Amino acid sequence: MLRRIVLFACLVSALPVQAAETILRDAVSMRVRGGARSIIRVDPVEAQFVAGTGAAVGSFEGWTSVQAGTDGWFSGPEARGGYLAFTVQAAADRAVFVEAPGSGVVYINGTPRAGDPYSYGYMSLPALLKKGANRIVVQAGRGRVQVKLVDVSKPVSLDLRDATLPDVVPGEKGKQLASVVVRNATDRVVMAVLDGGAGRSVPTSVPSFSFRKVGVELPASGDGKVKLNLLVDGKTVDSAPVQLAVRKPGEAFKVTFRSEIDGSVQYYGVKPSMNPGAGQALFLSLHGASVEALGQAQAYGPHTWGYVICPTNRRPYGFDWEDVGRLDALEVLKHAQAKFKTDPRLTYLTGHSMGGHGTWQIGGHYPGLFAAVAPSAGWISFNTYAGGYRYDMNDPVQAMLSRAGNTSDTTLLKRNYWQQGVYILHGDADDNVPVTEARAMAKLLEGHPDFTLREVPGMSHWYDTTPDAGADCVDWPGIFDMFARHRLPAVGDIRDIDFTTVSPGVSATCHWVTLLQQEHPLLPSHVVLHADLAAKKISGTVENVSRVSFDTTALGGGDWTVEFKGQKPVTLINRQHLVLKSEGSSSQWVAVDTKPLDGEKQPSRYGGFKSVFSHRVVLVYGTHGTKEANTWTLAKAKFDAEQFAYRGNGAVEIVSDDELLKGRFAGRNLLLYGDSKTNSAWNDVLGSNPGYPTVVPGKASIGDQKVDGDVAVMFVQPRKDDQVAVVGIVAGTSPAGMRLCDRMPFFTSGAAFPDIVVVSPAMLADGPGGVVGGGFFDHLWSTAKGEFIWR
């Protein structure tokens, strides 16, 4: 071991005093098997950081000396799964930008920072190097990684490499939104203001030694030349020219908008209709992995009767059109329908590769939104493609985690596709997404009266063999011919509904029925219903539903009778809800007055920890704990903000618990870091619900379940002063429990979280055995009748 320690100490990259950029070439490495899409993972290096011995990473047996290639990149086995550790000597405290394309996470002196796994090249981390030896450890897993240190020329600066910009479009006048990264390489929070010639932005907080995208209005007309000024404390501290793309008539272009998910500026691509005007069709097209939304739009030729609208999934890889990616698609659909005044009944969904998966997912969850769907080269789910975790369903804890991910299981939604036309396109020689994915879905849809499977002979993943405008693999004539023969019926024209949802929080409504609550959360809920207009009667079957409502106004209004199989008829007056009431061993449906479900689970607030990442979420760090706890909460909030910025083009706000309690954030989701002693906002935003968990140093309590020792606890509860917003908690019972929270995969699609999950550091060595338990709160967000599994 001593030899290893000496070897590591010798691998030092000295920083030239005046160097603009220093590439770190000497490291030690350890291979570690990569994790799948789950909170469960085995990682001995992360275990060291969690245990508080991260300073010794690289100095034990099992680490080997490696050097970068002549191009400055590591591309050997060490870059295909594992860690690289570097030591950097600094003559004095100094600020630098750490850039590590190819890295999954970057530890800088033990503090985790967001990596750049897809090598976008624009992830630039402001960091403080301390006088003496500094340790930088990066996780690598995609085959190539580089680590470099860039000198800071301006303490607060613009970085235009990741700008979100509008296009100049013929006929469009006025202002359009943009956003650019502001880097803060100082030890204080700065209030940044941008001025692009169309008015100044509101002052936006940028955390110390971190970055944030800041929105601003730009004049989107003329030649597209803009000068952007960055102001702090009323003084210009940086400026840069910006060139907006100027589009010609008929060309694809970008539209920017303000997202309600996190308040950031986003864009979508548009291929305009050849006959612009109100009443056109809308073709929502979802891109594949690594593809920009504008590039997706540019892959289409012109269409005479509709607009091709291409959301971003928040990034080229993003969220696989799940989680925040799904919300982005729905948000863009709503924005584009309003902007271009399209006919809602002429709305269609298509996508390629990862976007084909998104087509299956979004089309399956929302059958009432799309007249027809057309996945091209699409994969089914993480269970069949893209590295889903294989849970052992004989282990109740793993079965619970699997259940939390049921919204990702496309096959559970199969009956919903019967409401749409379906066209499946796939090259039979696809070497990326195998054609067996298409064939499996075709088999699942056997008996569907309106679907087509088209396998294109000899074609691989991306192809364009005809002289027609547009790439054949997305702009396939058969798809648009099928679209032209389908339109959504008016809600009142629908007599029969066959609808499945896995979570009302994801999808609750299909035409005139809304499933408000389930008997068992995150298990499939299924209704088969028939509306008899003459008799004013709805009849059918329901499974795993405990509260339901009907839009009888769309069916002609008046009082209606509802009769479910095996139950007595119930009369609904003024669109009352139906609630399943249990009496002894039997249950009966009863009518109740329609009213807000105060304090109860409902579609707008149904749970699942990840639901906190919406409604303009605010990250709240604690300031009332120990120095170690306070330091951790701020570092974790910054880490999550950076990850969301990278994975989801996000721009979330970070505030202290004391700032939050001044009352500037009404109606917004909150993510609190730290236990109830450290973060003073707990009781103010969670209220007095006796059912919510508590976390204090040394112990977590979840109803009657008490957990002692080192654990990480993550859960979600309703915000007490709002009917929609939620509060997420990320806390540890000890410093080790806190650090175990650091790399929980909040921003990894397919990594599912129930309402609450408790994990011990033993997971990093034992895998599933280290998950203490978790589950789902009841309708009142309590543990009293919730469904939980504990070891």
ChimeraX attribute file (.defattr): number of C-alpha atoms within 10 A of each C-alpha:
attribute: neighborCount
match mode: 1-to-1
recipient: residues
	/A:1	10
	/A:2	10
	/A:3	11
	/A:4	18
	/A:5	14
	/A:6	11
	/A:7	16
	/A:8	23
	/A:9	14
	/A:10	12
	/A:11	19
	/A:12	19
	/A:13	18
	/A:14	14
	/A:15	17
	/A:16	11
	/A:17	9
	/A:18	7
	/A:19	10
	/A:20	12
	/A:21	17
	/A:22	17
	/A:23	18
	/A:24	24
	/A:25	21
	/A:26	21
	/A:27	25
	/A:28	24
	/A:29	27
	/A:30	25
	/A:31	20
	/A:32	18
	/A:33	14
	/A:34	14
	/A:35	15
	/A:36	16
	/A:37	18
	/A:38	23
	/A:39	23
	/A:40	24
	/A:41	21
	/A:42	19
	/A:43	18
	/A:44	15
	/A:45	22
	/A:46	23
	/A:47	20
	/A:48	16
	/A:49	21
	/A:50	21
	/A:51	15
	/A:52	14
	/A:53	13
	/A:54	19
	/A:55	15
	/A:56	14
	/A:57	25
	/A:58	28
	/A:59	20
	/A:60	15
	/A:61	12
	/A:62	12
	/A:63	19
	/A:64	18
	/A:65	16
	/A:66	18
	/A:67	18
	/A:68	18
	/A:69	12
	/A:70	8
	/A:71	9
	/A:72	17
	/A:73	21
	/A:74	26
	/A:75	18
	/A:76	15
	/A:77	15
	/A:78	24
	/A:79	25
	/A:80	21
	/A:81	21
	/A:82	20
	/A:83	27
	/A:84	29
	/A:85	24
	/A:86	25
	/A:87	24
	/A:88	19
	/A:89	16
	/A:90	18
	/A:91	14
	/A:92	10
	/A:93	11
	/A:94	14
	/A:95	22
	/A:96	23
	/A:97	23
	/A:98	24
	/A:99	24
	/A:100	30
	/A:101	23
	/A:102	28
	/A:103	27
	/A:104	22
	/A:105	21
	/A:106	26
	/A:107	18
	/A:108	19
	/A:109	18
	/A:110	19
	/A:111	17
	/A:112	22
	/A:113	26
	/A:114	26
	/A:115	28
	/A:116	23
	/A:117	23
	/A:118	18
	/A:119	18
	/A:120	15
	/A:121	14
	/A:122	17
	/A:123	24
	/A:124	24
	/A:125	25
	/A:126	26
	/A:127	23
	/A:128	19
	/A:129	21
	/A:130	17
	/A:131	13
	/A:132	12
	/A:133	18
	/A:134	18
	/A:135	21
	/A:136	23
	/A:137	28
	/A:138	27
	/A:139	30
	/A:140	33
	/A:141	22
	/A:142	16
	/A:143	17
	/A:144	20
	/A:145	28
	/A:146	23
	/A:147	24
	/A:148	19
	/A:149	23
	/A:150	18
	/A:151	19
	/A:152	17
	/A:153	11
	/A:154	13
	/A:155	16
	/A:156	24
	/A:157	22
	/A:158	23
	/A:159	17
	/A:160	15
	/A:161	13
	/A:162	16
	/A:163	19
	/A:164	21
	/A:165	26
	/A:166	28
	/A:167	22
	/A:168	23
	/A:169	22
	/A:170	14
	/A:171	7
	/A:172	11
	/A:173	12
	/A:174	10
	/A:175	16
	/A:176	20
	/A:177	21
	/A:178	26
	/A:179	24
	/A:180	21
	/A:181	24
	/A:182	25
	/A:183	26
	/A:184	27
	/A:185	27
	/A:186	18
	/A:187	14
	/A:188	11
	/A:189	15
	/A:190	21
	/A:191	15
	/A:192	24
	/A:193	23
	/A:194	27
	/A:195	21
	/A:196	21
	/A:197	15
	/A:198	16
	/A:199	13
	/A:200	17
	/A:201	17
	/A:202	14
	/A:203	16
	/A:204	19
	/A:205	20
	/A:206	25
	/A:207	24
	/A:208	18
	/A:209	22
	/A:210	23
	/A:211	27
	/A:212	25
	/A:213	26
	/A:214	25
	/A:215	28
	/A:216	24
	/A:217	21
	/A:218	26
	/A:219	20
	/A:220	25
	/A:221	19
	/A:222	12
	/A:223	11
	/A:224	18
	/A:225	16
	/A:226	18
	/A:227	13
	/A:228	19
	/A:229	20
	/A:230	22
	/A:231	22
	/A:232	16
	/A:233	11
	/A:234	10
	/A:235	10
	/A:236	13
	/A:237	16
	/A:238	17
	/A:239	16
	/A:240	15
	/A:241	12
	/A:242	15
	/A:243	13
	/A:244	19
	/A:245	17
	/A:246	19
	/A:247	15
	/A:248	11
	/A:249	12
	/A:250	15
	/A:251	16
	/A:252	24
	/A:253	25
	/A:254	24
	/A:255	24
	/A:256	20
	/A:257	18
	/A:258	15
	/A:259	20
	/A:260	16
	/A:261	21
	/A:262	22
	/A:263	18
	/A:264	22
	/A:265	24
	/A:266	27
	/A:267	25
	/A:268	27
	/A:269	26
	/A:270	28
	/A:271	25
	/A:272	24
	/A:273	20
	/A:274	15
	/A:275	13
	/A:276	15
	/A:277	12
	/A:278	14
	/A:279	16
	/A:280	22
	/A:281	26
	/A:282	26
	/A:283	25
	/A:284	25
	/A:285	30
	/A:286	32
	/A:287	32
	/A:288	26
	/A:289	17
	/A:290	13
	/A:291	16
	/A:292	22
	/A:293	26
	/A:294	22
	/A:295	15
	/A:296	27
	/A:297	28
	/A:298	20
	/A:299	18
	/A:300	23
	/A:301	20
	/A:302	21
	/A:303	16
	/A:304	12
	/A:305	17
	/A:306	25
	/A:307	26
	/A:308	26
	/A:309	28
	/A:310	30
	/A:311	32
	/A:312	29
	/A:313	32
	/A:314	28
	/A:315	22
	/A:316	20
	/A:317	20
	/A:318	23
	/A:319	24
	/A:320	30
	/A:321	29
	/A:322	21
	/A:323	25
	/A:324	23
	/A:325	22
	/A:326	20
	/A:327	20
	/A:328	25
	/A:329	25
	/A:330	17
	/A:331	16
	/A:332	26
	/A:333	21
	/A:334	12
	/A:335	18
	/A:336	22
	/A:337	20
	/A:338	13
	/A:339	11
	/A:340	19
	/A:341	16
	/A:342	20
	/A:343	17
	/A:344	20
	/A:345	19
	/A:346	23
	/A:347	25
	/A:348	28
	/A:349	27
	/A:350	32
	/A:351	28
	/A:352	27
	/A:353	25
	/A:354	29
	/A:355	27
	/A:356	32
	/A:357	30
	/A:358	33
	/A:359	29
	/A:360	29
	/A:361	23
	/A:362	25
	/A:363	27
	/A:364	27
	/A:365	27
	/A:366	22
	/A:367	25
	/A:368	21
	/A:369	21
	/A:370	25
	/A:371	24
	/A:372	31
	/A:373	30
	/A:374	31
	/A:375	30
	/A:376	31
	/A:377	32
	/A:378	29
	/A:379	30
	/A:380	27
	/A:381	22
	/A:382	21
	/A:383	15
	/A:384	13
	/A:385	13
	/A:386	16
	/A:387	14
	/A:388	17
	/A:389	18
	/A:390	13
	/A:391	16
	/A:392	12
	/A:393	13
	/A:394	8
	/A:395	12
	/A:396	15
	/A:397	24
	/A:398	20
	/A:399	15
	/A:400	23
	/A:401	25
	/A:402	24
	/A:403	22
	/A:404	25
	/A:405	22
	/A:406	19
	/A:407	24
	/A:408	23
	/A:409	19
	/A:410	22
	/A:411	18
	/A:412	18
	/A:413	23
	/A:414	18
	/A:415	17
	/A:416	21
	/A:417	23
	/A:418	19
	/A:419	22
	/A:420	24
	/A:421	22
	/A:422	28
	/A:423	22
	/A:424	22
	/A:425	25
	/A:426	30
	/A:427	23
	/A:428	20
	/A:429	16
	/A:430	19
	/A:431	12
	/A:432	12
	/A:433	22
	/A:434	19
	/A:435	22
	/A:436	15
	/A:437	18
	/A:438	26
	/A:439	16
	/A:440	14
	/A:441	19
	/A:442	18
	/A:443	10
	/A:444	13
	/A:445	19
	/A:446	9
	/A:447	10
	/A:448	18
	/A:449	12
	/A:450	15
	/A:451	21
	/A:452	18
	/A:453	15
	/A:454	17
	/A:455	18
	/A:456	16
	/A:457	11
	/A:458	10
	/A:459	17
	/A:460	19
	/A:461	20
	/A:462	18
	/A:463	15
	/A:464	16
	/A:465	9
	/A:466	9
	/A:467	8
	/A:468	13
	/A:469	12
	/A:470	18
	/A:471	19
	/A:472	18
	/A:473	25
	/A:474	28
	/A:475	21
	/A:476	17
	/A:477	13
	/A:478	14
	/A:479	22
	/A:480	17
	/A:481	10
	/A:482	18
	/A:483	23
	/A:484	15
	/A:485	10
	/A:486	17
	/A:487	19
	/A:488	21
	/A:489	13
	/A:490	11
	/A:491	14
	/A:492	16
	/A:493	11
	/A:494	15
	/A:495	14
	/A:496	16
	/A:497	19
	/A:498	17
	/A:499	30
	/A:500	28
	/A:501	29
	/A:502	27
	/A:503	26
	/A:504	24
	/A:505	20
	/A:506	20
	/A:507	21
	/A:508	23
	/A:509	23
	/A:510	22
	/A:511	21
	/A:512	19
	/A:513	17
	/A:514	19
	/A:515	29
	/A:516	25
	/A:517	25
	/A:518	25
	/A:519	15
	/A:520	18
	/A:521	27
	/A:522	24
	/A:523	19
	/A:524	19
	/A:525	24
	/A:526	20
	/A:527	19
	/A:528	15
	/A:529	20
	/A:530	17
	/A:531	22
	/A:532	15
	/A:533	14
	/A:534	6
	/A:535	9
	/A:536	17
	/A:537	19
	/A:538	21
	/A:539	17
	/A:540	17
	/A:541	15
	/A:542	18
	/A:543	14
	/A:544	19
	/A:545	20
	/A:546	21
	/A:547	21
	/A:548	21
	/A:549	19
	/A:550	22
	/A:551	18
	/A:552	23
	/A:553	13
	/A:554	14
	/A:555	19
	/A:556	12
	/A:557	14
	/A:558	12
	/A:559	15
	/A:560	24
	/A:561	16
	/A:562	22
	/A:563	18
	/A:564	17
	/A:565	10
	/A:566	9
	/A:567	12
	/A:568	11
	/A:569	17
	/A:570	18
	/A:571	16
	/A:572	22
	/A:573	17
	/A:574	14
	/A:575	20
	/A:576	21
	/A:577	21
	/A:578	24
	/A:579	19
	/A:580	18
	/A:581	14
	/A:582	11
	/A:583	8
	/A:584	6
	/A:585	5
	/A:586	7
	/A:587	13
	/A:588	15
	/A:589	21
	/A:590	17
	/A:591	20
	/A:592	14
	/A:593	12
	/A:594	13
	/A:595	8
	/A:596	9
	/A:597	12
	/A:598	12
	/A:599	19
	/A:600	17
	/A:601	24
	/A:602	23
	/A:603	19
	/A:604	17
	/A:605	21
	/A:606	26
	/A:607	30
	/A:608	25
	/A:609	25
	/A:610	21
	/A:611	24
	/A:612	26
	/A:613	24
	/A:614	21
	/A:615	19
	/A:616	22
	/A:617	27
	/A:618	24
	/A:619	26
	/A:620	26
	/A:621	32
	/A:622	28
	/A:623	21
	/A:624	17
	/A:625	18
	/A:626	12
	/A:627	10
	/A:628	9
	/A:629	26
	/A:630	18
	/A:631	14
	/A:632	21
	/A:633	29
	/A:634	21
	/A:635	18
	/A:636	24
	/A:637	27
	/A:638	26
	/A:639	21
	/A:640	23
	/A:641	26
	/A:642	24
	/A:643	21
	/A:644	21
	/A:645	22
	/A:646	24
	/A:647	24
	/A:648	25
	/A:649	24
	/A:650	23
	/A:651	26
	/A:652	26
	/A:653	20
	/A:654	22
	/A:655	18
	/A:656	20
	/A:657	21
	/A:658	16
	/A:659	14
	/A:660	21
	/A:661	13
	/A:662	8
	/A:663	8
	/A:664	9
	/A:665	14
	/A:666	12
	/A:667	16
	/A:668	22
	/A:669	26
	/A:670	28
	/A:671	22
	/A:672	28
	/A:673	33
	/A:674	33
	/A:675	29
	/A:676	20
	/A:677	17
	/A:678	23
	/A:679	25
	/A:680	22
	/A:681	24
	/A:682	20
	/A:683	12
	/A:684	13
	/A:685	20
	/A:686	18
	/A:687	14
	/A:688	10
	/A:689	15
	/A:690	12
	/A:691	19
	/A:692	20
	/A:693	22
	/A:694	18
	/A:695	23
	/A:696	16
	/A:697	20
	/A:698	15
	/A:699	17
	/A:700	24
	/A:701	14
	/A:702	19
	/A:703	15
	/A:704	10
	/A:705	11
	/A:706	11
	/A:707	17
	/A:708	11
	/A:709	15
	/A:710	22
	/A:711	29
	/A:712	28
	/A:713	28
	/A:714	25
	/A:715	27
	/A:716	29
	/A:717	31
	/A:718	28
	/A:719	23
	/A:720	19
	/A:721	15
	/A:722	15
	/A:723	18
	/A:724	20
	/A:725	23
	/A:726	30
	/A:727	24
	/A:728	29
	/A:729	26
	/A:730	24
	/A:731	32
	/A:732	31
	/A:733	22
	/A:734	19
	/A:735	20
	/A:736	21
	/A:737	24
	/A:738	24
	/A:739	27
	/A:740	27
	/A:741	23
	/A:742	24
	/A:743	17
	/A:744	19
	/A:745	19
	/A:746	21
	/A:747	20
	/A:748	18
	/A:749	21
	/A:750	30
	/A:751	24
	/A:752	23
	/A:753	28
	/A:754	25
	/A:755	24
	/A:756	23
	/A:757	25
	/A:758	22
	/A:759	25
	/A:760	21
	/A:761	22
	/A:762	18
	/A:763	20
	/A:764	23
	/A:765	15
	/A:766	14
	/A:767	15
	/A:768	20
	/A:769	18
	/A:770	20
	/A:771	25
	/A:772	20
	/A:773	21
	/A:774	25
	/A:775	25
	/A:776	28
	/A:777	27
	/A:778	20
	/A:779	22
	/A:780	19
	/A:781	23
	/A:782	19
	/A:783	21
	/A:784	16
	/A:785	13
	/A:786	17
	/A:787	14
	/A:788	20
	/A:789	16
	/A:790	14
	/A:791	11
